[in-house]
Amino acid sequence: MNLFESQEKKNLDSALPLAARIRPKTLEEFAGQKHFLADGKLLRRMLQADRLGSLIFYGPPGSGKTTLARIISSETECRFANLNAAAAGVKELREILEQARSELATGGKKTILFIDELHRFSKSQQDVLLPDVESGVITLIGATTSNPFFALVSPLVSRSQIFEFKALEKEDIIQLLNRALTDEKRGLGKHNIKATDEAFDFLSDICDGDARRALTALEIGVLSISGTDQEFDLDIAQESIQKKAIQYDRDGDNHYDAASALIKSIRGSDPDAAIYWLARMLEAGEDPRFLARRIVISASEDIGNADPHGIVVANAAAQATEFVGLPECRIILSQAVTYLATAPKSNAAITAIDSALSDVRNHRIIPVPVHLKDAHYSGAKKMGHGKGYRYPHREENGFNDQDYLGVEKHYYDPVDRGYEATIKKRLDHWREQRKNSKQENQDL
């Protein structure tokens, strides 16, 4: 390296943000992801055995996906090539693959190809990778914030080991902040700034497990302090970090995960959790009509006849949401969600229809009893259709013990909660009467 190259590198390095400069370079420095990287865990064992196949790193921003890919390349002494799927095309991809083949053939050196935002590659671009992944020409490490089972082609998923990254724990973030503040070579140590526990507690809480965001705030705060021997306190920390954009892909698994959390919170009778997930989705830009539809479904699936007003409230909320729109419809959706979350619960409606559908689909076809067949057309009487049918409204209490199915089968089993407890009591009485009547007819 000549004098000019050295100066150029120094200039480029000085422009690097703190998060890039302080990036861990060894597995020992790497923070978090102990569920697959601690001693004895799968990825650590794969590295120790030198049996590294293609990997998919899936998780939120700032959790260390890119950093770990670079560390793995260094640990395995492989050539490292990287692409960002948002900016690269098939041409760039083929060039890297061709170079990887040449390196392997001429020097025996393997290539780790790291592709950031792998989910942004089209199906055809992902298919280009398959032959070289399968033959071992490259070791692919793909990073994605989207669930790979939704975002990637199944042949690529099946040929890769998937590791789900979790947001960093508070202790991991504080450890990184302390190292960045005291490291004189790569960090901010030369500024001789001390930080209060409250400041680091705040940053580690507010960054939601995103190390890059916490480190960026620390760098802004430290560089904005005039003079030396100053203190990075809570006020400076609060002024140095912006509100985080909610990570939410309306076409990906974030959408389905949040919707699932909302419905399960309603089902679990936790209005506080349900309101949080509703707010999270609204703030992220979710279509309120989608939320309204899910709420209507929950009214029948999870509340049902335990509170028959639930479907009325949910349907009214759906109509009002369509009519009013945002931002006011947030109030309407909130009312519906809190009503359903605090209502008595029953899944008897969905259990009944699914059980009946299972019988039908498995060809347990029950013929229509003769007395229930249509008797309103010419010739029906000659075939005996409708013979023996008894009109319930002619009975004193509007009920008779007539058989309406032909076999003894219970699909609807109301729970002993809410209004459905009243239904259950009434239905048990009716079923007992039918059972007794059937027994008496058999005894005759």
C-alpha atoms as one frame of an Amber mdcrd trajectory, in Angstrom:
protein
   0.000   0.000   0.000   1.497   3.345  -1.036   1.258   6.660   0.798  -1.799
   7.793  -1.143  -3.652   4.516  -0.611  -2.925   4.711   3.109  -4.283   8.253
   3.324  -7.324   7.319   1.246  -8.083   4.402   3.562  -7.662   6.642   6.591
 -10.083   9.174   5.104 -12.640   6.492   4.300 -12.320   4.945   7.773 -12.842
   8.331   9.421 -16.150   8.672   7.594 -17.461   5.359   8.933 -20.225   5.704
  11.528 -19.588   4.352  14.999 -21.796   1.301  14.438 -19.548   0.245  11.531
 -16.245   1.036  13.286 -17.087  -0.799  16.491 -18.541  -3.811  14.668 -17.323
  -7.042  16.356 -14.602  -8.882  14.480 -14.569 -12.172  16.402 -17.163 -14.543
  17.811 -16.006 -13.591  21.307 -16.866  -9.931  20.669 -20.230 -10.750  19.112
 -23.218  -9.936  21.330 -26.503 -11.794  21.473 -27.981 -14.787  19.587 -26.822
 -17.220  22.252 -29.699 -19.547  21.353 -27.736 -20.741  18.326 -24.207 -19.334
  18.863 -23.338 -20.260  22.449 -21.014 -23.201  23.124 -22.750 -26.434  22.162
 -25.412 -24.703  20.057 -25.970 -25.545  16.401 -24.148 -22.776  14.539 -21.166
 -22.904  16.894 -20.970 -26.684  16.373 -21.165 -26.262  12.593 -18.226 -23.829
  12.705 -16.171 -26.048  15.007 -16.767 -29.052  12.764 -15.976 -27.018   9.621
 -19.235 -28.210   8.104 -20.817 -24.924   7.193 -23.595 -25.116   4.623 -25.674
 -22.302   3.241 -27.384 -20.177   5.889 -30.391 -17.895   6.051 -30.227 -15.233
   8.760 -33.726 -13.999   9.539 -34.493 -11.267  12.041 -34.979  -7.571  12.800
 -32.586  -4.779  11.776 -29.569  -4.188  14.008 -29.502  -7.710  15.442 -26.116
  -8.609  13.923 -26.866 -10.509  10.708 -24.277  -8.727   8.541 -21.693  -8.656
  11.319 -21.961 -12.380  11.980 -21.651 -13.151   8.260 -18.336 -11.231   8.130
 -17.083 -12.940  11.289 -17.909 -16.362   9.860 -16.006 -15.501   6.688 -12.985
 -14.507   8.774 -13.206 -17.547  11.054 -13.424 -19.959   8.120 -10.781 -18.102
   6.072 -13.107 -17.945   3.109 -13.215 -15.273   0.443 -16.034 -12.851   1.247
 -18.305 -11.396  -1.429 -21.395  -9.393  -0.710 -24.403  -8.032  -2.549 -27.456
  -6.032  -1.604 -30.435  -7.637  -3.312 -32.220  -4.292  -3.580 -29.504  -2.906
  -5.863 -28.051  -5.962  -7.629 -29.306  -7.747 -10.704 -28.728 -11.126 -12.330
 -25.667  -9.792 -14.200 -23.826  -8.828 -10.996 -24.865 -12.106  -9.386 -23.561
 -14.218 -12.275 -20.227 -12.345 -12.241 -19.705 -13.144  -8.553 -20.666 -16.794
  -9.052 -18.254 -17.117 -11.991 -15.439 -15.601  -9.926 -16.260 -17.987  -7.063
 -15.949 -20.970  -9.426 -12.601 -19.666 -10.696 -11.246 -19.126  -7.144 -12.300
 -22.636  -6.128 -10.895 -24.268  -9.278  -7.529 -22.472  -9.351  -6.739 -21.929
  -5.697  -9.131 -24.163  -3.795 -10.432 -21.160  -1.859 -14.125 -21.202  -1.030
 -16.339 -18.126  -1.269 -18.949 -16.961   1.184 -21.535 -14.947  -0.691 -23.451
 -12.670   1.646 -26.681 -11.269   0.192 -28.407  -8.625   2.274 -32.188  -8.243
   1.915 -32.311 -11.572   0.098 -36.123 -11.457   0.058 -35.885  -8.638  -2.511
 -34.484 -11.015  -5.123 -37.135 -12.210  -7.568 -37.883 -15.918  -7.947 -35.720
 -16.093 -11.081 -32.811 -14.390  -9.305 -33.086 -16.808  -6.398 -33.181 -19.721
  -8.854 -29.850 -18.572 -10.338 -28.225 -19.302  -6.970 -29.451 -22.880  -6.685
 -26.888 -24.794  -8.815 -23.877 -23.200  -7.119 -25.415 -23.527  -3.665 -26.157
 -27.198  -4.279 -22.703 -27.950  -5.731 -20.886 -26.143  -2.925 -19.229 -23.572
  -5.197 -20.459 -20.904  -2.796 -21.601 -20.865   0.782 -24.599 -18.584   0.735
 -25.438 -16.459   3.747 -28.652 -14.611   3.078 -30.008 -11.952   5.420 -33.666
 -11.038   5.496 -36.157  -9.294   7.772 -39.003 -11.288   6.179 -39.973 -14.815
   7.113 -37.987 -16.978   4.647 -40.802 -19.502   4.412 -42.932 -16.726   2.894
 -40.309 -14.653   1.088 -37.897 -17.200  -0.446 -38.361 -19.995  -2.958 -38.753
 -23.382  -1.290 -35.758 -25.046  -3.059 -33.456 -22.380  -1.593 -34.996 -22.710
   1.863 -34.687 -26.506   1.778 -30.958 -26.264   0.943 -30.205 -23.820   3.763
 -30.053 -23.830   7.526 -32.299 -21.113   8.910 -31.289 -19.143  12.006 -33.769
 -16.692  13.494 -32.082 -13.657  15.041 -33.770 -12.079  18.023 -33.641  -8.423
  18.992 -30.662  -7.875  21.287 -31.270  -8.029  25.021 -30.904  -4.890  27.105
 -27.696  -6.222  28.704 -26.173  -6.849  25.258 -26.911  -3.277  24.155 -25.407
  -1.786  27.321 -22.291  -3.935  26.862 -21.891  -2.623  23.292 -22.439   0.980
  24.388 -19.799   0.695  27.108 -17.281  -0.820  24.698 -17.979   1.876  22.097
 -17.604   4.665  24.659 -14.254   3.434  26.013 -12.542   1.999  22.912  -9.957
   4.585  21.869  -9.027   2.973  18.565 -12.405   2.147  17.030 -14.814   3.855
  19.389 -15.211   7.147  21.230 -12.623   6.640  23.978 -10.455   9.580  22.923
 -13.294  11.981  23.776 -13.009  11.054  27.467 -16.782  11.191  27.971 -18.523
   9.343  30.775 -22.126   8.122  30.566 -24.708   7.816  33.299 -26.491   4.544
  33.964 -29.800   6.295  33.285 -28.636   7.344  29.801 -27.587   3.818  28.813
 -30.732   2.332  30.373 -32.803   4.699  28.266 -30.973   3.939  25.006 -31.077
   0.189  25.587 -34.828   0.380  26.209 -35.790   2.791  23.424 -33.763   1.130
  20.647 -35.924  -2.042  20.733 -32.936  -4.375  20.463 -31.418  -2.509  17.489
 -27.698  -2.061  18.311 -27.081   0.161  15.289 -29.704   2.626  16.455 -28.337
   2.786  20.007 -24.748   3.289  18.796 -25.791   6.006  16.372 -27.523   7.888
  19.183 -24.440   7.531  21.386 -22.187   8.903  18.658 -24.469  11.891  18.003
 -24.649  12.659  21.695 -20.931  12.376  22.394 -19.892  14.418  19.336 -22.395
  17.134  20.221 -20.958  17.636  23.704 -18.663  20.657  23.738 -15.302  20.174
  25.401 -14.034  17.108  27.228 -14.656  15.537  30.612 -18.350  16.074  30.069
 -21.170  13.667  30.824 -23.466  11.807  28.462 -26.610  11.982  30.575 -30.290
  11.143  30.159 -31.198  14.514  28.638 -28.525  14.182  25.946 -29.549  10.569
  25.269 -33.162  11.617  24.795 -32.175  14.410  22.416 -29.907  12.110  20.393
 -32.399   9.485  19.270 -35.389   9.748  16.990 -38.632   7.861  17.089 -38.093
   4.493  15.472 -40.092   3.654  12.384 -42.195   0.597  13.116 -40.890  -2.440
  11.273 -43.969  -3.733   9.517 -44.396  -5.326   6.103 -48.048  -5.357   5.121
 -47.377  -8.204   2.688 -45.110 -10.255   4.956 -45.062 -12.120   8.236 -45.126
  -8.944  10.407 -48.620  -8.359   9.069 -49.762 -11.891   9.943 -47.916 -12.039
  13.274 -49.476  -8.794  14.507 -52.940  -9.831  13.320 -52.485 -13.170  15.085
 -51.449 -11.387  18.294 -54.527  -9.139  18.109 -56.979 -12.031  17.683 -55.295
 -14.188  20.325 -55.405 -11.291  22.786 -59.151 -10.883  22.168 -59.595 -14.638
  22.559 -57.534 -14.545  25.753 -59.719 -11.792  27.258 -56.866  -9.281  27.559
 -58.192  -5.902  26.358 -54.904  -4.113  27.133 -52.867  -6.430  24.911 -55.539
  -6.342  22.205 -55.535  -2.540  22.156 -51.737  -2.460  21.942 -51.695  -4.741
  18.870 -54.506  -2.717  17.311 -52.504   0.486  17.878 -49.313  -1.115  16.569
 -51.000  -2.107  13.313 -52.782   1.213  12.842 -49.588   3.181  13.477 -47.742
   1.009  10.957 -50.289   1.870   8.266 -52.439  -1.260   8.274 -55.689  -0.997
   6.326 -58.396  -0.481   8.998 -60.827  -2.453   6.837 -58.582  -5.505   7.195
 -58.664  -5.037  10.966 -62.432  -4.664  10.928 -62.807  -7.920   8.975 -60.630
  -9.802  11.440 -62.643  -8.402  14.348 -65.922  -9.562  12.758 -64.504 -13.072
  12.331 -63.350 -13.128  15.952 -66.832 -12.135  17.105 -68.170 -15.446  15.809
 -65.093 -17.625  16.204 -64.209 -16.682  19.784 -67.344 -15.151  21.342 -70.230
 -16.656  19.395 -73.455 -17.183  21.289 -71.791 -16.629  24.642 -72.560 -13.001
  23.784 -74.722 -12.735  20.630 -74.289  -8.949  20.711 -70.604  -9.427  19.863
 -71.242 -10.010  16.171 -73.619  -7.031  16.143 -70.985  -4.739  17.661 -68.248
  -6.067  15.349 -70.363  -5.770  12.214 -71.455  -2.245  13.152 -67.786  -1.351
  13.703 -66.874  -2.727  10.268 -69.607  -0.676   8.583 -68.706   2.451  10.532
 -65.008   2.005   9.687 -65.880   1.914   5.998 -68.072   4.991   6.384 -65.877
   7.117   8.677 -62.291   6.110   7.818 -59.135   7.178   9.613 -58.315   8.719
  11.996 -61.731   8.592  13.713 -62.376   4.911  12.990 -59.599   4.070  15.462
 -62.139   4.878  18.214 -64.738   2.595  16.676 -62.272  -0.263  16.301 -61.120
   0.289  19.876 -64.690  -0.002  21.127 -65.228  -3.241  19.221 -61.927  -4.757
  20.338 -62.458  -3.943  24.027 -66.053  -5.220  23.888 -65.017  -8.546  22.374
 -61.983  -8.946  24.629 -64.144  -8.532  27.742 -67.081 -10.625  26.479 -67.644
 -14.234  27.609 -65.999 -16.656  25.189 -67.202 -19.626  23.171 -65.733 -21.377
  20.150 -68.782 -23.648  19.806 -69.806 -22.067  16.486 -66.533 -22.802  14.676
 -66.234 -26.223  16.327 -69.756 -27.121  15.152 -69.299 -26.144  11.506 -65.809
 -27.648  11.234 -66.998 -30.930  12.711 -69.938 -31.081  10.312 -67.715 -30.165
   7.340 -65.297 -32.931   8.329 -68.110 -35.470   8.204 -69.285 -34.209   4.824
 -65.788 -34.144   3.334 -65.100 -37.647   4.608 -68.200 -38.886   2.809 -70.335
 -39.455   5.859 -73.431 -38.474   3.908 -76.677 -38.613   5.863 -79.773 -38.952
   3.662 -82.567 -36.456   4.229 -85.274 -38.158   6.328 -88.489 -38.687   4.366
 -90.579 -36.502   6.650 -88.218 -33.557   6.029 -88.204 -33.792   2.234 -89.868
 -31.123   0.128 -93.562 -31.906  -0.252 -94.624 -28.807  -2.186 -94.437 -30.133
  -5.731 -96.719 -32.377  -7.722 -96.037 -36.059  -7.120 -94.189 -35.606  -3.820
 -97.096 -37.037  -1.878 -97.049 -40.254  -3.921 -93.422 -40.795  -2.872 -94.282
 -40.163   0.745 -92.253 -36.950   0.972 -93.185 -34.907   4.008 -95.302 -37.666
   5.528 -95.149 -37.532   9.305 -93.725 -34.026   9.518 -94.954 -32.156  12.591
 -95.100 -28.374  12.543 -93.398 -27.090  15.766 -95.426 -23.869  15.902 -98.548
 -25.885  16.527 -97.050 -27.146  19.765 -97.792 -25.311  22.983 -94.149 -24.305
  23.624 -93.021 -24.224  19.960 -91.040 -27.460  20.296 -91.556 -31.105  19.407
 -89.307 -34.122  19.795 -89.141 -34.870  16.055 -85.859 -36.254  14.578 -84.323
 -33.791  12.125 -81.079 -35.594  11.232 -81.745 -39.319  11.131 -78.724 -40.192
  13.279 -77.722 -39.227  16.791 -74.912 -36.712  16.309 -74.106 -33.536  18.229
 -72.141 -30.872  16.382 -73.083 -27.859  18.483 -71.989 -28.075  22.105 -72.554
 -24.704  23.798 -70.263 -23.759  26.663 -71.449 -22.972  30.145 -70.545 -19.252
  29.882 -72.459 -16.080  29.150 -75.725 -16.329  27.252 -74.614 -19.683  25.836
 -75.139 -21.154  29.307 -78.858 -20.388  28.842 -78.762 -21.967  25.396 -76.993
 -25.019  26.811 -79.642 -25.530  29.471 -82.444 -25.268  26.913 -80.686 -27.489
  24.376 -79.882 -30.181  26.948 -83.573 -30.286  27.846 -84.621 -30.619  24.190
 -82.041 -33.304  23.471 -83.198 -35.288  26.478 -86.781 -35.120  25.251 -85.785
 -36.327  21.776 -83.723 -39.127  23.297 -86.632 -40.279  25.462 -89.071 -40.086
  22.545 -86.736 -42.155  20.346 -86.398 -44.765  23.107 -90.178 -44.951  23.537
 -90.680 -45.457  19.790 -88.084 -48.247  19.781 -89.878 -49.946  22.701 -93.205
 -49.978  20.862
